């Protein structure tokens, strides 16, 4: 994968949730499954936009449980996968 597409270079001012996404992509995350719920909405939205740019896959799940099952399956299949959800 082209490093330019994967990692933002230089200095950037961004929201903390966007920084989470960019850090995950820089670490090689190539699968994200999530359910849009506050406070994780921005992470899901940014991942939806960025995953196609880096050749990854994005899944908007129907609930949080489905998201974690999808991430578990992707990780077991060898993907670097993540999810984001509300804090308990």
Backbone bond lengths (Angstrom), bond angles and torsions (degrees), N, CA, C in turn:
res aa  C-N    CA-C-N  psi(-1)  N-CA   C-N-CA  omega(-1)  CA-C   N-CA-C  phi
1 X - - - 1.454 - - 1.517 108.65 -
2 X 1.287 115.70 138.09 1.456 122.29 178.29 1.531 109.87 -62.99
3 X 1.319 115.98 124.09 1.462 120.94 -177.49 1.521 111.49 -62.47
4 X 1.313 117.94 -32.96 1.468 121.02 179.99 1.526 111.17 -59.05
5 X 1.313 116.83 -40.88 1.458 120.58 -179.77 1.527 111.66 -73.87
6 X 1.302 117.15 -32.30 1.458 121.26 -175.12 1.523 111.97 -78.56
7 X 1.326 117.84 -44.77 1.460 121.27 -170.80 1.524 110.28 -118.30
8 X 1.324 116.07 129.88 1.458 120.38 171.54 1.522 108.01 -76.01
9 X 1.305 116.83 131.68 1.459 120.07 179.53 1.518 109.68 -105.41
10 X 1.311 116.01 163.43 1.455 120.31 178.80 1.517 111.83 86.44
11 X 1.311 115.16 -165.49 1.456 122.23 -179.37 1.522 109.21 -101.22
12 X 1.312 116.09 133.98 1.463 120.95 -178.08 1.519 110.01 -133.65
13 X 1.317 116.20 142.11 1.454 123.16 172.12 1.517 105.82 -107.23
14 X 1.348 117.41 117.97 1.459 120.41 -176.38 1.519 110.58 -150.25
15 X 1.307 115.15 166.34 1.455 121.24 175.34 1.525 109.95 -63.54
16 X 1.312 116.74 152.83 1.460 121.22 179.18 1.518 112.75 -59.20
17 X 1.343 117.42 -39.62 1.463 120.16 179.06 1.525 111.48 -65.82
18 X 1.324 117.51 -35.13 1.462 120.12 175.66 1.526 110.41 -67.38
19 X 1.315 116.66 -36.83 1.462 120.38 177.87 1.525 110.87 -64.11
20 X 1.328 117.39 -35.72 1.467 121.26 175.54 1.522 109.66 -59.30
21 X 1.326 116.30 -46.26 1.469 121.24 -179.81 1.523 111.04 -62.39
22 X 1.315 116.63 -49.30 1.465 119.70 -177.67 1.528 111.28 -64.44
23 X 1.321 117.50 -36.26 1.463 120.73 176.01 1.516 112.02 -65.31
24 X 1.331 116.73 -41.34 1.464 120.54 178.25 1.527 110.83 -64.27
25 X 1.327 116.95 -42.64 1.465 120.09 178.73 1.522 111.25 -65.22
26 X 1.321 117.06 -40.01 1.464 120.80 178.12 1.523 110.92 -63.35
27 X 1.332 116.72 -30.14 1.465 121.54 178.93 1.522 112.23 -82.12
28 X 1.340 117.42 -5.39 1.457 120.45 175.84 1.515 115.61 103.13
29 X 1.325 118.21 11.90 1.462 120.51 178.22 1.531 109.15 -59.36
30 X 1.338 116.08 129.14 1.461 119.34 -180.00 1.530 112.92 -129.16
31 X 1.335 117.09 9.47 1.466 121.40 175.44 1.523 108.63 -147.31
32 X 1.322 115.85 131.53 1.460 121.50 176.46 1.514 108.57 -134.78
33 X 1.312 116.24 131.21 1.460 121.99 172.29 1.514 107.00 -127.80
34 X 1.311 116.51 132.52 1.451 119.40 -179.08 1.509 112.38 -156.73
35 X 1.319 113.93 159.38 1.453 122.28 174.61 1.523 106.69 -112.31
36 X 1.316 118.39 123.87 1.467 119.76 -175.73 1.527 111.80 -67.82
37 X 1.314 115.15 107.73 1.458 122.07 -179.88 1.525 108.11 -145.98
38 X 1.304 116.56 141.28 1.458 120.63 179.04 1.523 108.87 -65.74
39 X 1.300 121.27 133.87 1.455 130.00 11.90 1.526 113.92 -99.76
40 X 1.322 118.21 15.61 1.462 120.79 -174.76 1.525 113.65 -94.93
41 X 1.328 118.76 5.59 1.470 121.35 -179.08 1.521 112.69 -54.52
42 X 1.325 116.50 -46.00 1.465 120.19 -176.12 1.522 111.37 -63.86
43 X 1.317 117.44 -34.57 1.466 120.62 178.57 1.519 109.48 -65.77
44 X 1.335 117.17 -47.65 1.466 120.44 179.39 1.524 111.84 -61.52
45 X 1.326 116.72 -43.79 1.464 120.55 -179.68 1.524 111.49 -63.08
46 X 1.315 117.04 -43.27 1.470 120.81 -179.63 1.526 110.39 -68.39
47 X 1.329 117.04 -40.71 1.468 119.84 177.89 1.527 110.81 -63.26
48 X 1.327 116.99 -39.16 1.465 120.54 178.56 1.523 110.90 -60.37
49 X 1.323 116.53 -36.32 1.465 120.82 179.47 1.525 112.16 -78.53
50 X 1.320 117.97 -38.34 1.465 121.58 -171.94 1.528 114.06 -87.20
51 X 1.323 118.58 -31.46 1.467 119.69 -176.29 1.534 113.23 -56.78
52 X 1.330 119.97 -45.41 1.467 118.64 177.97 1.530 113.01 -62.02
53 X 1.322 117.24 -30.29 1.463 121.09 -179.49 1.522 112.33 -68.71
54 X 1.325 117.20 -25.53 1.464 120.73 -177.27 1.527 112.22 -110.26
55 X 1.332 116.97 8.75 1.460 120.37 177.86 1.515 113.96 78.93
56 X 1.325 117.05 20.34 1.460 121.13 -179.89 1.517 111.84 -97.76
57 X 1.316 115.24 -177.72 1.463 122.08 -179.13 1.525 110.10 -120.05
58 X 1.331 115.42 140.97 1.461 122.91 178.46 1.517 108.54 -123.76
59 X 1.329 116.35 133.88 1.463 121.56 176.92 1.519 108.67 -127.96
60 X 1.339 116.73 122.07 1.460 120.10 171.47 1.516 106.67 -91.77
61 X 1.313 115.74 110.20 1.460 121.93 -175.17 1.528 111.31 -82.40
62 X 1.329 115.40 161.27 1.463 120.04 179.26 1.528 113.28 -80.52
63 X 1.320 116.92 -16.03 1.463 121.07 173.08 1.525 108.69 -161.93
64 X 1.328 116.00 173.69 1.464 120.38 -176.07 1.522 112.45 -66.72
65 X 1.328 117.20 -34.75 1.460 120.70 179.66 1.527 111.02 -64.42
66 X 1.320 116.92 -43.18 1.465 121.13 176.94 1.526 110.57 -61.12
67 X 1.320 116.98 -39.24 1.465 120.75 179.97 1.521 111.12 -61.72
68 X 1.326 117.84 -45.41 1.460 119.46 -178.58 1.521 111.18 -69.76
69 X 1.327 118.06 -34.10 1.463 119.76 175.66 1.530 110.84 -65.38
70 X 1.325 117.33 -40.72 1.465 120.79 178.46 1.522 111.10 -64.41
71 X 1.326 117.01 -42.30 1.465 121.31 178.98 1.525 110.38 -65.42
72 X 1.329 116.95 -40.49 1.466 120.60 177.85 1.525 110.42 -61.83
73 X 1.316 116.86 -45.98 1.461 120.45 178.54 1.515 112.49 -62.18
74 X 1.319 116.68 -42.56 1.465 120.47 179.07 1.522 110.89 -63.86
75 X 1.327 116.84 -42.00 1.464 120.50 179.40 1.524 111.12 -65.32
76 X 1.322 116.93 -40.70 1.466 120.20 178.01 1.527 111.67 -65.32
77 X 1.329 116.25 -26.97 1.464 121.07 177.70 1.525 112.30 -85.07
78 X 1.337 117.40 -1.64 1.457 120.73 175.17 1.514 116.19 106.38
79 X 1.322 117.82 -0.12 1.468 120.13 179.50 1.527 110.41 -79.79
80 X 1.327 115.32 153.69 1.468 120.30 167.89 1.518 105.15 -88.95
81 X 1.320 116.09 107.04 1.455 121.13 -169.78 1.517 111.86 -121.85
82 X 1.342 114.80 153.21 1.465 119.61 176.50 1.514 110.55 -150.24
83 X 1.320 114.49 162.56 1.450 122.72 171.96 1.519 108.06 -136.76
84 X 1.304 116.29 168.04 1.462 122.16 175.25 1.518 107.30 -140.96
85 X 1.316 116.14 140.51 1.455 120.07 -177.45 1.522 110.00 -147.97
86 X 1.307 116.05 -178.84 1.459 121.42 177.69 1.522 109.35 -74.44
87 X 1.306 116.13 152.16 1.463 119.28 176.51 1.520 109.69 -80.87
88 X 1.314 115.18 151.66 1.472 119.81 -178.50 1.507 110.64 -97.17
